[in-house]
Amino acid sequence: MTNPERGRSLLRFAAPQNFYPLAGRLAPWFAALAVLLTAIGLWIGFFVAPTDATQGQVYRVIFIHVPAAWMSMFIYLVMAFWSAVGLIMNTRLSFVMSQALAPTGAMFCFVALWTGALWGKPTWGAYWVWDARLTSQLLLLFLYFGFIALTRAIEDPRRADRAGAIIALVGAVNVPIIYFSVQWWNTLHQGASVSLTKAPSMATTMLTGMLVMALASWAYTLAVVLWRVRPMILERERHTEWVGAELERAGKLSQTAGGRA
């Protein structure tokens, strides 16, 4: 298959009726991968990785905190990407994907703040300080909440899509502020332990556990978003023939399963 033909083949999944069954097939595989990677990552992080010479056992919160913080920023950028695609190309699925991502991104953002507070108490002596990194991360959580609340409050889907897209695109400016805050301002939060421009400042076992947990977070996000987007697609496309056929097929399968029981 040539590249143009492959490109056209992939673009057909931009249609909701083609993406819907694909999401249903892929979600269980990503869920199983997430469970496997989480088990491996937690085992490395809590039972294999050595105790930190400075922070002791409390440092192990990084195996949850750091991947959650990474995902909270990454998911918001992906939301902004889908929002831009939706505004430029007027594709319905793009807006739905952006809205399906938001609750998972908000969850990771909350986990990052919560685990950061648990880490901060023994390290800084306080659960919370108005540090540049913490404050900008809290702002990200409010942006998630604002996006979710606005898109659900507006009844007209087209207006809700565009309003949410504006929040996603404007709020994306906050992501580099979060990432570079420890370089731009004098903060209590430590600098990045993993960087593309220099060698990691942690033991190989610690780094391995953290990266495995990050991959687990990716797999979890893909599984949950693919499952969440399916009923959203059905709701958006409920007046189309293919949704009617899909609901009829699901009803027949339910009746068959009930009869067997």
PyMOL commands that set and color helices and strands:
alter all, ss='L'
color gray80, all
select helices_A, chain A and resi 3-14+16-48+57-89+92-124+132-153+157-171+174-184+204-236+241-260
alter helices_A, ss='H'
color red, helices_A
deselect
rebuild
show_as cartoon
